[in-house]
């Protein structure tokens, strides 16, 4: 065999020679190499948050969705104004006006050179309803309310779900049993029925959409609680948690400083899905007449009020419907993007599949 | 055995690499994992590929199996029995696995499917490759189990993986690897997850099999003792390139490359064990009456609650640890050594007996007083990847004990953190970095710094170096020793590695199944063991010198034969 020869060859052409330490000797210790690299590494230190942001910004559907979502939100709040601040749209959503051209939308997007009437908004771009109310103002008002409800539901559900899940997962034993059985109880009762009954009760008392949003939040935390509990169950076995306990940290510090921040991926992703779910839940409830009550309005209520107009005035149905779909879809894509950013393994899997198909 | 379609020529290699390079595309840059590696493995030969983490040894073997992830680009050639497997289509590669190239994995607990019987898993590859079906396959499987030394194979083949011990599971994994008579077996750290006594048995088995089957074995390991015990030739890898190859005698006894020399020097060695029985212990120095006991255990009993029933993990263990001393606790997995560390840290209640830190019995303290005691105890855990919160910058990790115990203001904390970083030889700029930017050894040094933040009286080190590379381990041990001399804390050092304990500790407790079988000064216990179990443990630990290891192997055989004269 040729080991000797091999050895000589290797010693002659070893790439080791190229890696010199600061004192000119070849670096031959792993610890030294690592330390040298660390000292040399001047680059900006990236926290996990920065890495996640970077991956999120590379996720095209999520970025497009964010733009759409921001656009819809800004339109909804700036056009007709909010909380007493006037908007730039001059028509009031509650005032009936004169019906022009049967209330058909005056919005035109087709340029003249394509046979359209040019880019124009006209008097009432989304048309008018049967009493001559400006439908653009009405839809914007509904969008505002739907977004407020969705965000509140998302926040309340996330808060309750994260706390209950973390407490159950951390303490285990009977605490876990009790909390998870309560969670099961919420899950087995059909959500729509429970929400309808409670929303009706709250709605009759106060009539405010905030109360309605709060109630819906109290009902939709179950999924997140289970996910967070599972995550905490595995995280609490990590040694940094044992280290924190061993150095005498209080339970609250262990949960809120060491455990919950490390589940933020699960929490953020599910908060977005909770928001998307809340939009649809509010729409369903309002459509069935259990949610937002007139004179308040919401996207679901608009659809419900004008469902009979579907055949002769389809725009009364299409505009709120399209905005619901746009919001729900973009929030979902946003959630997808966040999930991929927090859990890069998933994107890599998708890539591998692609390359395999090619080969 | 005659099912192979193309017998390798007698001069042909079982596995050979020609100028193999592997590059991974990652999010930020390309990482060159293997740089132009050339290596041959002949039939009936064991070639050990050694190196530390990141040296590319596992990537090399994975390339030969064709199992690299899609972000790897491979150049060069890797021949398995004369066929170049680099960029071979997946379907062809699949046919070659098991029949031409097989693998023994590191972790026998996860290498077997828990929901299938051993029979199903052993016959699977036989049937997939059309070598045997039905009863014939089962008969072959029984034969394989017999070959790897599983008692009563006919009965046990119907059992599930959880009904076997860790060592037996690794035997089954080996049986699966040899089931289709591969030309080459890649053994990726086959004994790393096993206890020393089991490791010795598995090494014996591998040695026996390679002679019997004339298979080439590529042994990937970081343990120089295993290399000395099993390998014919050694190839040393460092940072993706091969720095030295040669026979085991050449490389281990006369290393040429400075890296190999340093690596071998870093391996902690056990001094020769006296087996003749005429060891004269040094006279026992009288116990200094003024010494301050930092940790004391009297008839300590610790129990785990296993869904209603109690499992006694530690039974009637007593020891004393004075200021400035290091007490080693050694034992195999399941001996209860880490449980003691857990109890001292307050992560497990004491069932009965006394466990006192500086004279205060932990069992009788109120929660608030117990928390105050915690400030005097520092801890280093085994896994540096898991023992730092990934969302905390290093500075926050180190100063956390100060925050918990409300010591100092922000400026004082930062000052302390820089001091400690300097003590563990890390640049002060690390303070704003995150744990994922550091290597394992560096993270472990951060853990040491964190343990010392509040000037502890007692340091608990639970296997602090078993997840680290040899040279890094040497640096970390040296650091613990240096800091211990500087700060004079007492240290409870839990480890499975006798050589490390020998190097570091003053006294030692040897544990087995929750009992302390032998304890005393390191120089007595580890060099002239009185108890059979300690002797077996010492005999099973391989040393990185082929000649000496052969002698020890023989000595161990005699020792075991004396123990059970029937077998």
Interface residues (C-beta under 8 A of the other chain):
Chain A: X3 X4 X6 X7 X10 X11 X14 X15 X16 X19 X26 X28 X29 X30 X31 X33 X34 X35 X38 X39 X41 X45 X46 X47 X48 X55 X238 X239 X240 X242 X243 X244 X245 X246 X247 X248 X249 X250 X253 X257 X258 X261 X262 X344 X348 X351 X352 X355 X356 X359
Chain B: X27 X35 X36 X52 X53 X54 X69 X70 X71 X89 X90 X233 X238 X239 X241 X242 X243 X244 X245 X246 X247 X250 X256 X257 X258 X259 X261 X262 X345 X346 X347 X370 X371 X372 X374 X375 X377 X379 X381 X382 X383 X386 X387 X388 X389 X390 X391 X393 X400 X401 X404 X405 X425 X426 X427 X429 X430 X432 X433 X434 X436 X437 X438 X439 X441 X442 X447 X450 X460 X469 X471 X472 X475
